[in-house]
Amino acid sequence: MTLTTLCANLAVAETGFRKLGSLSPDDPLQVQRFELDNGLQVYLTVNRDEPRFYAEIAVRAGSKNDPPEATGLAHYMEHLLFKGSQRLGTVDYEKEKSHLQRIEELYEEHFNAKDEEERRRIYDEITRESTAAAAFAVPNELDQLYRTMGGKDINAHTWHEEVVYKVNLPMNCLEQWAALESDRFRDPVFRLFQTELETVYEEMNRALDNKMRLIQNAVNAQLFKVHPYGQQPTLGLVEHLKKPSIKRLNNFFETWYTPKNMAIFISGDIDVGGTMETIVKYFGDWQPHPLPEKVTWNEAPLTEREEVRVQYEAEPFVFLAFRTVPSLDEDVEALVAFDMILDNAVAGLINLNLNQKQRVRLAGSFPMFMNDYGVQYFYAIPKDGQPLEEVEALLLEQINLVKEGAFEDWIIPAIINDYKKREKVSFESNTSRVELMRRSWIAFTEWEYAYKSIERLEKVTREDVVRVAKKYFDSGYIAGFREDKPHTPPKVDKPPLPDFSIDSKRRSKFAEEILSLPLEPITPVFLKEGENYQHVVDPSGLELYYAANPLSDVFNLSIIVDYGTDQDPRMSIASRLMERIGTTEMDSSALQNAWYKLGTGFSVTASKSQFTILLIGLDKSLGSSLRLLSEMVENPSVDSETLEELKQIILVQREDAKKDPDTLSAAVVNYARYGDESPWLNMIPAEEVRALTAQELHDAIRSALKSRHSLLYSGTLAPEEVLTQYKEIFIHQESLDEPVPYKSLAVHKPEENEIYFLERPMTQTHVTIEFGDVPFDPELNAAIKLYNNYFSGSMSGIVFQELREVRALAYIVGANYRQGDRVSDTNILTGIIQTQADKTIEAVTAFVDLLDNLPQSDERYKAVKEAALNNLRSGRISFRAIPLLVLALRYRGLDYDPREKEYATIMAAETDDLLFQFHREHIQGKKKMISIIGEAERGDFDALKEIAPVKEVTVKDIFVD
């Protein structure tokens, strides 16, 4: 043993960890990696853009690792690891423990019971024991603590090979985070299991109503006939959800949740040395154990086309899947290039040949590379009456073009530049930085290999792309067809649930210890004109909102005109046509190629009150990008066939929207809110759409850009240079025209509660509860912030705890009081809950009661106040978001950052008077519009009439003809 090795080993023994690799000057994130003595790996990268850090803890165990007889365990684990431990989430674990042990025994009996009557008897006993155990529980205490500290993005996800736990916190909360997370994984307790199980049922019900999950699961099951990728959906199988086993959950945890199978990823304003000391302090004594031997699954090669069909009342859909290679295969980069040649959203073969030419309604492709296999997916939505097999043939035709090498030489370098631009933008975000680190670890990839993916992509040749196209797309594949026919998903009946209430005064001793840990103060920073942004008003009437980009040469430029569909209903169709036109000098395909060669992203949208053109590219290309845009505006060219196809696609999309649950829900809500002024009733009627000409649509765009408008720019160019370049190319008049006045819609205020009901067969019922209040008032900002956090602040809010945690009525539930977008707009309270049909009455009744009778708790108020202050102290507005925020404030009549006054007001609010006065004056007793879509027979329609008068609406009532 050399002296160097001896010293290194002694250093490991003293510190409890060793460093993995060394810093490389070409690593854009300067990631530092460590491994604790127990095998836990740590990835750290410093980003000082705001005084916060984002952390993930990942486990290499997802749905792939579920036992085949009990699928969904990895996902259950994700939910249950928010329930606390022997120290957190309970006021007396010793008294709680006997009930929890009995619940575990009963669930095992329930799992093994063969007789349905026996299962019911056992379930009744589970309910009694769960009620007894709940007396000691502190629901969602982990979330409450994180929220109090100023935490956000508190979440987790499960996928094939991973479960990941996430949180974003102020930089001064690192020790609190480490203490909570180490406790979370050391001694978890699966309490409140019965109600959480019902929440997972609701998540399953939501998935069963999801048209995309339906076709994707069916295709994957055919693609992977042996491997869990296809045989074990992340949420599990319905029959397994009905028979949960806590014993198997414990076995899953003990097997996979070990430091050798886990890693920590942090990006933010951290000190690497101090962070490692903290991690070792809290995670270093976690004992490892051996992992099971790796299991492999061998799929037989696909040698021919295999077809699978599903039914759902929605637009038909074609979904093709080819099996490719795992994430570490040497062909991955060539397959990435193959996919981007087909679909880069701008100039790929699918983009140009199918979307731009409107040979289908929409098409695209995307790859997935997992640890054992990869998949290349292709998808398309047919035009009205277009056979699914014809659409399949069109997708295959694009693949064959790549096999033949029928793509231009410039496309691969353009793809590489596109990736470089995306990477620069993604590295501005702590979330994106952590995601890259985590994905490399999940895939067993060396970090240097991970961050050099673009370097490898640069080595891909035309020959490589053709080779992989022939190798992986010349044999069998799965053709998935979703037909527009009735879908009958399996139904899960509402079970009995424990009867318990939440005592907001409860808090574990461990929570008190966490909150007593000292915090280094963070000084809030608010936006100041001249420091963080500039606002320049040109004599022509053009306004520039400017923020410098200190990180890269990627600019954002939004051209925003106060001229939307309220001012001119044609703007929606005009904006869609603009994405399909050419110019007098180049056809539409050549124009798309020009954008991609420039490396500039181009998009155009029209909302109710605004028309927006967005450009994202390199600052050196700003002038060229503006000139290309000017050509589109001044010299557009489109053939009649393109316009006629677009009209037909728009009209068919309108018909399909009448089958989509989310769109139906939005249309009912807007009908209740605005009546005949609903945006869904004020679109251009079908006959007028058919009569539109290209000339009038082009004129609508030109007319909009001749009126006063705003530029929102973030980049490295000086504001004077941005204005000069834009004016030289676009401003051809001394003074821009006055814009059409803003149209503020009056919100219906009923004299009594009203229910608007739309019949639609669904697994879940979608409920929205709304009412209008006063116009925008900046003096209400602080009270609104407190109220929203108190009532619906994520998992620790009253709505979540009462309706999801206690009553298990929903997976999706929330509420928000929102100020109007303009000075004249009405403030609106919106509450949503998506619930199993047979729970609709209980859900509506309970939600309305919570709105009118807000539970009062000093402890909850103090936590909400501290959370609001900590978020304001540590929150920073990113430079890309500043221009849009400043414009939004101007629309509300504000020329300052209102957060400064919010902070002072909340600081001074020693009691909850501010919050509860707001509730009394702006929430309590307000007459509500309750919009419901669902299945009347399963939702007890007659009982709805006892809540409020019911107006049954039809699709004809809520959509324009």
Summary of the structure (lengths in Angstrom):
residues: 961
radius of gyration: 28.9
end to end distance: 83.8
largest distance: 86.4
contacts: 3246
relative contact order: 0.11
helix: 47%
strand: 19%
